[in-house]
Structures are given as C-alpha cells and as structure tokens.
C-alpha cells in the first residue's frame, strides 16, 4: 500500500541544481601544515630540576612575589654575579658572550 505522506527522495529531480564550476578530482591533496604558535622568547628551553629544588624555587617565588620560574632563576643568577670577584665577573662575561 502506498503511503500518502510526501517523501523527499521521491520529489528529487535529477539535475535540478546546476553547479557553477565543474568538479575535477585532484590526485594531489593539499595538506595544511600545523604551525605551532610562536613561543615567547622566555619559554623556548626547559630544564629539569629535582623535586626539592623545585620546592625551594616555589618558596623563593612566594617570598619575592614573582610568577614565573625564569624570573626567580634570573634573580638567583644576578645575586650570584654580585658575589663574584671582579676577575670571576670578567670571566663570566667573556664565557657568556662566546657561548
């Protein structure tokens, strides 16, 4: 028995929609390269430290009220540099420039 409800597939007319351009199947597939977002300069490297050292860094970050690990590391380097003799400071500067 035929259904009296209209069926969308039955109403389809072949060739009712004409494309504006012809379809050509390309064998070459264009792949979009995923570009990683540009990393800030201060986040390009990573270092591994022990859990105890990391805990000490977090305590120092809290005391100095800084947010990032690299900031507290820079503070420690600056403090160490101040405690060096002038000869050690010159040596440090030369080595740093040549690396």
C-alpha beads as a LAMMPS data file, in Angstrom:
LAMMPS data file: protein, C-alpha beads

99 atoms
98 bonds

1 atom types
1 bond types

-500.0 500.0 xlo xhi
-500.0 500.0 ylo yhi
-500.0 500.0 zlo zhi

Masses

1 110.0

Atoms # bond

1 1 1 0.000 0.000 0.000
2 1 1 1.460 3.373 -0.966
3 1 1 1.933 5.962 1.700
4 1 1 0.109 9.241 1.270
5 1 1 2.878 11.202 3.046
6 1 1 5.194 13.058 0.664
7 1 1 8.680 11.604 0.510
8 1 1 11.580 13.972 -0.044
9 1 1 13.529 11.427 -2.047
10 1 1 10.636 10.887 -4.408
11 1 1 10.369 14.625 -5.104
12 1 1 14.034 14.945 -6.083
13 1 1 14.512 15.928 -9.683
14 1 1 17.745 14.864 -11.349
15 1 1 19.836 17.832 -12.449
16 1 1 17.730 20.395 -10.609
17 1 1 20.804 22.152 -9.232
18 1 1 23.443 23.092 -11.752
19 1 1 26.984 23.691 -10.468
20 1 1 28.705 26.939 -11.326
21 1 1 32.033 25.123 -11.879
22 1 1 32.840 21.626 -12.970
23 1 1 34.264 19.282 -10.339
24 1 1 37.725 17.908 -11.051
25 1 1 39.106 15.266 -8.717
26 1 1 42.706 16.063 -7.883
27 1 1 45.085 13.286 -7.004
28 1 1 47.221 15.766 -5.093
29 1 1 45.762 16.555 -1.694
30 1 1 46.679 19.886 -0.169
31 1 1 47.652 19.403 3.433
32 1 1 47.707 22.398 5.687
33 1 1 50.760 22.449 7.879
34 1 1 50.047 22.982 11.507
35 1 1 52.098 25.865 12.718
36 1 1 52.772 25.964 16.377
37 1 1 52.087 29.338 17.858
38 1 1 55.168 31.473 18.174
39 1 1 56.667 30.749 21.556
40 1 1 57.683 33.669 23.675
41 1 1 61.431 34.035 23.933
42 1 1 61.449 33.145 27.618
43 1 1 59.757 29.773 27.044
44 1 1 61.971 28.207 24.394
45 1 1 64.028 25.961 26.682
46 1 1 63.226 23.702 29.567
47 1 1 65.327 22.428 32.409
48 1 1 64.851 19.509 34.749
49 1 1 65.276 20.027 38.458
50 1 1 64.719 17.792 41.433
51 1 1 61.520 17.979 43.435
52 1 1 63.410 19.516 46.355
53 1 1 64.919 22.257 44.158
54 1 1 61.505 22.953 42.634
55 1 1 60.013 23.309 46.119
56 1 1 62.809 25.736 47.065
57 1 1 62.146 27.750 43.900
58 1 1 58.448 27.974 44.729
59 1 1 59.258 29.245 48.227
60 1 1 61.589 31.881 46.753
61 1 1 58.943 32.842 44.181
62 1 1 56.460 33.384 47.010
63 1 1 58.913 35.468 49.047
64 1 1 59.958 37.608 46.066
65 1 1 56.387 37.747 44.710
66 1 1 57.261 36.675 41.171
67 1 1 55.092 34.493 38.966
68 1 1 57.473 32.653 36.680
69 1 1 60.328 30.230 37.252
70 1 1 62.630 32.046 34.852
71 1 1 62.275 35.229 36.898
72 1 1 63.449 33.582 40.098
73 1 1 66.297 31.854 38.249
74 1 1 67.393 35.237 36.876
75 1 1 67.261 36.729 40.377
76 1 1 69.477 33.920 41.666
77 1 1 71.961 34.405 38.822
78 1 1 72.085 38.146 39.439
79 1 1 72.719 37.589 43.145
80 1 1 75.446 35.069 42.400
81 1 1 77.035 37.508 39.934
82 1 1 77.119 40.247 42.597
83 1 1 79.003 37.940 44.968
84 1 1 81.730 37.153 42.396
85 1 1 85.125 38.788 42.384
86 1 1 85.888 41.182 39.523
87 1 1 88.082 38.552 37.864
88 1 1 85.260 35.981 38.029
89 1 1 82.805 38.568 36.676
90 1 1 85.062 39.262 33.672
91 1 1 85.469 35.538 33.053
92 1 1 81.701 35.031 33.305
93 1 1 81.062 37.866 30.835
94 1 1 83.577 36.507 28.315
95 1 1 82.206 32.969 28.550
96 1 1 78.619 34.188 28.271
97 1 1 79.387 36.188 25.113
98 1 1 81.164 33.265 23.460
99 1 1 78.507 30.620 24.059

Bonds

1 1 1 2
2 1 2 3
3 1 3 4
4 1 4 5
5 1 5 6
6 1 6 7
7 1 7 8
8 1 8 9
9 1 9 10
10 1 10 11
11 1 11 12
12 1 12 13
13 1 13 14
14 1 14 15
15 1 15 16
16 1 16 17
17 1 17 18
18 1 18 19
19 1 19 20
20 1 20 21
21 1 21 22
22 1 22 23
23 1 23 24
24 1 24 25
25 1 25 26
26 1 26 27
27 1 27 28
28 1 28 29
29 1 29 30
30 1 30 31
31 1 31 32
32 1 32 33
33 1 33 34
34 1 34 35
35 1 35 36
36 1 36 37
37 1 37 38
38 1 38 39
39 1 39 40
40 1 40 41
41 1 41 42
42 1 42 43
43 1 43 44
44 1 44 45
45 1 45 46
46 1 46 47
47 1 47 48
48 1 48 49
49 1 49 50
50 1 50 51
51 1 51 52
52 1 52 53
53 1 53 54
54 1 54 55
55 1 55 56
56 1 56 57
57 1 57 58
58 1 58 59
59 1 59 60
60 1 60 61
61 1 61 62
62 1 62 63
63 1 63 64
64 1 64 65
65 1 65 66
66 1 66 67
67 1 67 68
68 1 68 69
69 1 69 70
70 1 70 71
71 1 71 72
72 1 72 73
73 1 73 74
74 1 74 75
75 1 75 76
76 1 76 77
77 1 77 78
78 1 78 79
79 1 79 80
80 1 80 81
81 1 81 82
82 1 82 83
83 1 83 84
84 1 84 85
85 1 85 86
86 1 86 87
87 1 87 88
88 1 88 89
89 1 89 90
90 1 90 91
91 1 91 92
92 1 92 93
93 1 93 94
94 1 94 95
95 1 95 96
96 1 96 97
97 1 97 98
98 1 98 99
